[in-house]
Amino acid sequence: MKIKLTFVSLVALMVFYSCNKKTTTANPAGIADTLYFPPQNTTAWETVPVTNLGWDAQALSGLMPYLKSKNTKAFIILKNGKIAFEQYFDNFTADSIWYWASAGKTMTAFLVGIAQQEGLLNINDVSSKYLGTGWTSAPPDKENKITIRHQLTMTTGLDDGVSDNDCTLPSCLIYKADAGTRWAYHTGAYTLLDQVIANASGMSFNNYFQQKIRNQIGMTGTWVKIPNSNNVYYSNARSMARFGLLLLNKGKWGTLPILNDSIYFQQQVNTSQNLNLSYGYLTWLNGKSSCMVPKLQTVFQQALIPNAPADMYAALGKNDQKIYVVPSQKLVVIRMGNAADSSQLSVTNFDNELWGKLKVIMHL
């Protein structure tokens, strides 16, 4: 795909299914100050009328044809944990399953934090402690510089320009630079975190995830592993919203601690290295003075998504799978679907265009 050197065109660059269909209406007197968490083992999820929020209802109604025109399948806005807007398009429903693509990276990083919390690993450990020697084709002294932290921050130094960026075979993991000296969006190097967790825990990655996150917060869905390649999560949109709500509450589901290591969580949602200020632990960050995007080594001197709130962080996946979290507004925004435009990367111009509309709706 030909890439033009402008930020807009660059940044412009089965399974279980949920039963969370039924909704109940929130108290019309107003919004609770605390976050609401939908109960498990029930179809209920409270809603809040946009009239209670002071949002522009007319602009919100105009959002629906826009989303449809952008190949959206599911779109959810949570305010204080309650559903303020939920819309499905074409034949997609609340029960339909879709892939998260690279939005699942953020959930993997969260799971690494849990494994560290339990003493199963330390993110400063060299990755070969869990993957064995020769997991890359890099010289041994270079491979031994790569740590779990480097996998979390996309700074392994392995070459992202190989023919298959998702490949996890040693022959695809080629030395490019010393670990920690180069930021590059490299899915293959990240994906092996699933084997790190499996070997550290003595459980399959899927089972560990289900015990530690999915079952704890009432999600459904599963990881589907492609041999020698990516590991992709599939679920319905409300399960994605549940994980976004967990992120909004800094790793707790209500009062239940899922990730109780507040230091790790803060590291995940803040700048993790000095190469790409807009990247935490497998999590995209807004409001920074510069950013980098997949496929390029260009540093753009602006925020990742200028129209979005500065404190927003996000899980972003190929073909515009989105989990946006805005702590200052107690917002979670979910988008599933096909690519909104010609770009198929995890960061696209759709992000900024969409937030241009959302900030009008919400008076941000």
N, C-alpha and C positions, 0 to 999 in steps of 0.2 A: 504494500500500500504506500503510495506516495505521500510524504509528510511535508507540509509547508512550515517554514520557520516563523510562525506567528503564534502567540499564546492562544488566541481564540481557536485557531484551527487545530492546535495540538491538544490544548486542554479541551479545544473543539474537536484535540487529538483523538425401583420406585419405592417401595418407599411408604412411609406412614403418612396419614393425613389427619388433619385436625377436625374436631367437632365444634370448634368455637364459632358458631354461626349466630346464635340468638343474642340480641342486645337488650339492655334495659336502659331506660332514660334516667339521667342524673337528676338530682334535686334542682329544680329551676331557680332556686334562690341564689345560686352562684357556684363557684368552684371551690373545692376544698384546698386549703393551704398545703396539705400534705399530698404525696403521690398516692394514687389509687393503683392497686395491683389486682388484676383479674384472678379469681379463685381457680384452683385446679379442679379437674374432674367435673366440670360443669360447662354449659354453653354460654354462660352469662359473661358479658363485658359491658360495663357501664358506659353510657355515652354522655356527652355534654352538648347542648344546642349552641351553635355558633353565635346565636343572638346573645347568649350569656357571656360570650367572650369579647364582644365588641368588634368582631371581625366584619369585613365587608362581604355580606352574603351574596351580593350580585357578582362581585369579582370571583367569589368561590364557585358560583354556578358556571361562570365562564371558564373555570379551570378544567371542567370535565371534557368539553370538546377538544381542548388543547391536549390533555393527557391522552385521549383516544387517538388523536392525530399523530402522537409520538409513540405509538405502538405499545402503550401501557396496558398491562394486564390487571394489576392490583395497585391501589394507592390508599394509604392509611395515614392519617394525622392523629397522633395522641397529644392531648394537652393535659398535663398533670396525671398522665396515665389513662385517662378516659378517651374514648373515641370521639373525636370532633368531626372527623370526615372519613368515610370508608366507601370506596367505589371499585367495582370490578367491571371489566370491559369484555365485550364479545361473549364467548362461552366460558370465560374464566370465572370461578366462584370462590367463596371463602374456603371451600374444601379443596380447591385445585392446588396441585403441587408444581413447584417451579424451582429452578436451581439458583443458588446464591452467587455462583461464580466466585470471584475474588473477595466478595463481601464476607465469605467464610474465613478469610485470613484473620480478620479481627477476632472471630470467635476462637480460632486456634491460639492466638496470642493470649487471650483470656484464660484458656485452658492451661497453657504453659505456666501462667501465674499461679493457678491452683496447684499444679504439680510442684512448683517451687515452694509454695506455702506448706505443702505436706512433706517437704524434705526429700522429695524423690529426685530432685535435680537442682542445680544452681545455674542461672542463665549465664554466668561467667565461666562455666565449664566448657572445655573444648568439645565440639560436637562429636568428634571421633570417639569420645568416651562412651557414647551411646550408639553410634553408627558403625563403629569399627574403623580400622585404618583402611585406606583405599576407597572410601565412599565417594571420593572425587578422583579425577585424573591429575590433580595438581601435585607438584612435588611434595613429598612428605613434610618438609619443614614449612611449606606454605599452607598445606591442609591443616597442620596442627596449630595454626594461628586463628582458625575459624572457630568461633564460639556460638553457643545458642543465641546470645545477644546479637551477634552479627546476622544470624538467620532472621531474627525478629525485626531487625532494622534495615534489611535489604543491603547490607554492607559486607557480604561474604567475600567480595572481590572476584567471585566466579563470573564467567562471561555470560551476560544476558543476550548476547548477539548470536548465539548458536541457532541452528535451523529450527529447533524445537525448544522453546523457552520453558515448556512444562516438563520436559524429560528429566527424570531423576536418576538415570543410569550414570555411572562414573564417567563413561565416555562423553556424556553431555555436559558434565560439570568441569569446566576447563578454567585453569588459572588465568586471570586477567590482571589483577592487582592484589596487593597485600590486603588482607581483611581489615576493614575499618577505614580504608583510604578512598573508597569509591562507592557511591550510592547508585544502585541500578535495580530496577524492578524485575526481579528474577523469580519466577514461580517455582521452578524446579528446586532451587536451593531452599526456599521456604517450605515446600511440601514435605521435605524430609523431617520436619518437626513432628509430623504424625508418628514417624518411627522412633524419634527421640522419646516422645511421650509413652509410646507402647513399650519400649525397652526399659524405660525408667520405672514404669508402673507395673510391669508384668501382666498387663491387660491389653486387649486390642484397643486401638485408638477409639473406635466407635463405642465400645463398652465403657471405657473410661469417661468419654464425653457424656454418654447417656446418664451415668451415675452422678457425675459432678455438676452438670449444667442442665441438660435437657429435662430429665425427670424432676429435678428440683424446682423448676420454674414453670412446668406445665407445657413445655414445647412438645411438638411432635416432629418427626423427620429423621433423616439418617444421612450419613456420609456415604458416598458411592466412590469407590476407589477405581481409577483407571490404571491398569498395570503399568508400572514404570513411568507413571505420569501423575497427573493431578488427582487430588482428593476433593470431591465437590459435595457440598451440602444441598439437600433438597428438602423443602417443607412448604407449607402454605404461608400466606402473607402474615397471618396473625402470630404464627410462631416467630417469624422475623421480628414482628413488633414486640413480642415478649423479650427477646434478647436486647432490642434497643432500649426497652424500659429498664432492664437490668443494668445496662451501661449508664443510663441516666441516673440511676440510684447508686452509682459508684460501686457496683459489685454486690449489692444486697437486693434480695427479693423481699420487699417489705422490710421486716426486721431480721429475716433469715440471711446470714452471711453466706454467700456463694464464693466470692473471692474476698477474703477478709484482710488481705495485705494491701493496705491503703497506699503504701509507698509504691508498690508495683503498679497498682491501678493508675496512680498519678503519672508514673513513668510511661505507661501505655498511651495515655491521651495527651501527652506533651512531647515536645521535640526530643528525639532520642539520640541524635547525633548532629554534628554541625555541617553536614553536607546538604541535606534536604531538611530545612527547618519545618516543613509541612508534613513530616512523617514521624509518628510515634512508634509503638510496637505494632506493626502491621495494621496501623490505623492512620487515616488521613486527617490532617489538622488544618483548620482555617485560621485566618487572622494573623498569619505570620508575614514577615516582611519579604519573604521570597519562597519559591517553591520549585520543585522538579516534578516531572510527569513521566509515565512509562515510555520506554523506547528511546528517550533522549538523555543527553548529558547536559543540556542547557539549563541554566538557573534563571528563572524568570523573577524579576524584581517586583513581585506583587503577591497578594494573597491567592490561595488556591481557587476560592470561589468568592469573588469580590461582593456579590449581591447577598451572600449569606451572612448571618451573625458571626462576629469575629471569634466567639468562643465555641463555635460548632466543631465537632469532630465526627468522623464518618467511616463507615465500612462501605466500600465501593467496589462493584464487580463489573466484569465484562458485560456489554450490552445493557448497561444502565440498571444494574441491580443496586439499590441504594438503601442504606440505613443512615439517616442523618440524626444526630443527637445535639440538642441545643440546651445546655444546662440553665442559662440565664432566663429562658422562656419556658422551661419544663416541657420541651417539645421533643417528640420522636416522629420522624417522617419516613415512611416506607414506600418504596417503589419497586415493583417487579414488572418484567416485560421483555420485549425484544428491543434491539438498539433503537434509540430515539432518532438517530440520524446516521450518517455514513460511517462515523467513527464507532469502533467496537471496543475501545479501550475502557478501563475502569474510571478514568477521569475524562469527561467530555464537556463540550460547550453546553450540553443540556443541563448540567448542574447549575451553571450560572443563570441560564435562561429561566429555568424553573424557579430558582430563588428570587429572581426579579419579580415573578408573579406572586410568590408566596409572601414577600415582604409588603406588597400592596394589600393583599388579603388580610394580613395580620397586623398591619400598621407598624411594621418593624422599623 
